[in-house]
């Protein structure tokens, strides 16, 4: 019985390995086509959803909940504009930031004698790269402290742009849940819950006698889209927050080698000014190092 279980596990591992190799080979052969389709589609979807929810909330949902001439509505509009600006500005900088090893000055692309044993050779780039730098099959470069490749930013998330990615997710999560509250209150007030699904329309709606059925269907559909967006943004933000808290990466989730404690870990990503970076993408917050020298925790054996 034990032998059968071992054979089954080995067979499953073999199948998974074959699938992984096939997928990686597919990425290598169709790299350009994947980027030409996946990146624009992902970014366009993101921009469309954020833009639509912003306009819908400001012009339709919020005016039903508060006086458009009052201070409350104006404050909500100003805050929403700031949140959308923060989302897109951090997304833009994240897209344009070069976080590859090639972004380093020429003299830092070679290890010092005392740290040479920590660097490793990349057979794809045919260069020596520092600790935590790994090759991306889509970008075709080695990225400093590579976390993952993000299709929404069309770039790898790594040492030099993780700050912007984290802030982008923070405001994306905050904005989507704020919008979810608006839309929940709006569908409750307009009675759109009864048209949330086709079966409920047939059971309760009597659509041929309800002149507002169109707006109710739209409101319930927007609420569903908003719920999916909030869950996706919140899930990614919590995942990324955990990576930063532990100073690990999606590439090596269980690695606690560089865990220096929460405060130091966050400064490794957000830089010297830490939480001040939430105010604007333009705030200069120097990182502790250039991404080649990573201090280890005291319990790590080198």
BELMOJO-V489179 format. One record per residue. N is the residue number from 1. RES is the residue in three letters. OMEGA is omega in degrees with one decimal (NA if undefined). Layout:
n	res	omega
N	RES	OMEGA
N	RES	OMEGA
This chain:
n	res	omega
1	UNK	179.4
2	UNK	179.9
3	UNK	179.5
4	UNK	178.7
5	UNK	179.0
6	UNK	179.4
7	UNK	178.9
8	UNK	179.0
9	UNK	179.2
10	UNK	-179.9
11	UNK	178.5
12	UNK	179.0
13	UNK	178.6
14	UNK	179.0
15	UNK	179.1
16	UNK	179.2
17	UNK	179.1
18	UNK	178.1
19	UNK	179.2
20	UNK	179.9
21	UNK	178.8
22	UNK	179.7
23	UNK	179.4
24	UNK	176.5
25	UNK	176.9
26	UNK	177.8
27	UNK	-179.0
28	UNK	-175.4
29	UNK	-175.2
30	UNK	-176.0
31	UNK	-175.7
32	UNK	-179.3
33	UNK	-179.6
34	UNK	-179.8
35	UNK	-178.1
36	UNK	-178.7
37	UNK	-171.4
38	UNK	-176.6
39	UNK	178.5
40	UNK	-179.8
41	UNK	-179.9
42	UNK	-178.9
43	UNK	179.2
44	UNK	178.2
45	UNK	-179.9
46	UNK	-179.1
47	UNK	-178.9
48	UNK	-178.8
49	UNK	-179.5
50	UNK	-180.0
51	UNK	-179.3
52	UNK	-179.1
53	UNK	179.4
54	UNK	-179.3
55	UNK	-178.6
56	UNK	-178.2
57	UNK	-176.4
58	UNK	-173.9
59	UNK	-174.6
60	UNK	-174.0
61	UNK	-174.5
62	UNK	176.9
63	UNK	177.0
64	UNK	-174.1
65	UNK	-177.2
66	UNK	179.9
67	UNK	-177.7
68	UNK	178.0
69	UNK	-176.9
70	UNK	-178.1
71	UNK	-177.7
72	UNK	179.8
73	UNK	-178.7
74	UNK	177.7
75	UNK	178.6
76	UNK	178.0
77	UNK	179.6
78	UNK	179.2
79	UNK	-179.0
80	UNK	177.5
81	UNK	178.3
82	UNK	-179.8
83	UNK	179.3
84	UNK	176.6
85	UNK	-179.2
86	UNK	178.8
87	UNK	-174.6
88	UNK	179.9
89	UNK	177.7
90	UNK	175.6
91	UNK	-178.7
92	UNK	-179.7
93	UNK	178.0
94	UNK	179.5
95	UNK	-174.2
96	UNK	-177.3
97	UNK	176.8
98	UNK	-178.3
99	UNK	-179.0
100	UNK	177.3
101	UNK	179.8
102	UNK	178.4
103	UNK	178.6
104	UNK	171.6
105	UNK	-175.1
106	UNK	-176.0
107	UNK	179.9
108	UNK	178.5
109	UNK	176.5
110	UNK	-176.0
111	UNK	169.4
112	UNK	-175.9
113	UNK	-176.5
114	UNK	-179.3
115	UNK	-176.8
116	UNK	-177.7
117	UNK	179.9
118	UNK	-179.2
119	UNK	178.6
120	UNK	-175.6
121	UNK	175.4
122	UNK	-178.7
123	UNK	179.6
124	UNK	178.7
125	UNK	-178.9
126	UNK	177.5
127	UNK	171.3
128	UNK	-178.3
129	UNK	-175.9
130	UNK	178.0
131	UNK	177.0
132	UNK	175.1
133	UNK	-178.1
134	UNK	-175.8
135	UNK	175.2
136	UNK	-177.6
137	UNK	177.8
138	UNK	179.4
139	UNK	-179.6
140	UNK	177.7
141	UNK	172.6
142	UNK	-175.8
143	UNK	178.4
144	UNK	-176.9
145	UNK	-177.4
146	UNK	177.2
147	UNK	177.3
148	UNK	174.3
149	UNK	-176.4
150	UNK	179.8
151	UNK	-179.4
152	UNK	177.1
153	UNK	-178.5
154	UNK	-176.4
155	UNK	174.1
156	UNK	175.0
157	UNK	-176.2
158	UNK	-171.9
159	UNK	-171.4
160	UNK	-179.1
161	UNK	-179.9
162	UNK	176.2
163	UNK	-177.1
164	UNK	178.8
165	UNK	-179.9
166	UNK	178.9
167	UNK	175.4
168	UNK	178.3
169	UNK	179.6
170	UNK	-179.3
171	UNK	174.9
172	UNK	178.1
173	UNK	-179.5
174	UNK	-178.4
175	UNK	-178.0
176	UNK	177.8
177	UNK	173.3
178	UNK	177.5
179	UNK	179.5
180	UNK	177.6
181	UNK	177.4
182	UNK	-174.9
183	UNK	176.8
184	UNK	178.8
185	UNK	-178.5
186	UNK	-179.5
187	UNK	176.8
188	UNK	-178.3
189	UNK	-177.3
190	UNK	-179.9
191	UNK	-176.8
192	UNK	179.6
193	UNK	-175.8
194	UNK	178.3
195	UNK	-177.9
196	UNK	-178.5
197	UNK	179.6
198	UNK	-179.2
199	UNK	178.4
200	UNK	175.8
201	UNK	-179.3
202	UNK	-175.4
203	UNK	-171.3
204	UNK	-163.9
205	UNK	-170.1
206	UNK	-170.7
207	UNK	-178.0
208	UNK	-179.8
209	UNK	-177.6
210	UNK	-177.8
211	UNK	-178.6
212	UNK	-175.3
213	UNK	-179.3
214	UNK	-179.8
215	UNK	179.0
216	UNK	176.8
217	UNK	178.7
218	UNK	-179.0
219	UNK	179.8
220	UNK	177.4
221	UNK	178.1
222	UNK	178.5
223	UNK	178.9
224	UNK	177.8
225	UNK	179.6
226	UNK	179.6
227	UNK	178.3
228	UNK	-179.9
229	UNK	-179.8
230	UNK	179.6
231	UNK	179.5
232	UNK	-179.8
233	UNK	179.4
234	UNK	178.6
235	UNK	179.2
236	UNK	-179.5
237	UNK	179.3
238	UNK	178.3
239	UNK	-179.6
240	UNK	178.2
241	UNK	178.3
242	UNK	178.5
243	UNK	-179.0
244	UNK	-179.5
245	UNK	-178.4
246	UNK	-175.6
247	UNK	174.8
248	UNK	179.7
249	UNK	175.5
250	UNK	-179.9
251	UNK	179.5
252	UNK	-172.0
253	UNK	-173.5
254	UNK	-177.0
255	UNK	177.4
256	UNK	-176.5
257	UNK	-172.7
258	UNK	179.6
259	UNK	-177.1
260	UNK	-174.4
261	UNK	-173.8
262	UNK	-176.2
263	UNK	-179.7
264	UNK	178.9
265	UNK	179.8
266	UNK	177.5
267	UNK	175.9
268	UNK	-177.5
269	UNK	-174.6
270	UNK	177.6
271	UNK	-172.5
272	UNK	-176.1
273	UNK	170.7
274	UNK	-172.6
275	UNK	176.0
276	UNK	179.6
277	UNK	177.3
278	UNK	-175.7
279	UNK	-177.6
280	UNK	177.0
281	UNK	-176.3
282	UNK	178.9
283	UNK	-179.5
284	UNK	-178.4
285	UNK	-175.7
286	UNK	177.0
287	UNK	-176.5
288	UNK	-178.5
289	UNK	-173.6
290	UNK	177.8
291	UNK	178.8
292	UNK	-178.6
293	UNK	-176.6
294	UNK	177.2
295	UNK	-179.2
296	UNK	177.8
297	UNK	-172.1
298	UNK	-175.9
299	UNK	-178.3
300	UNK	175.0
301	UNK	179.5
302	UNK	NA
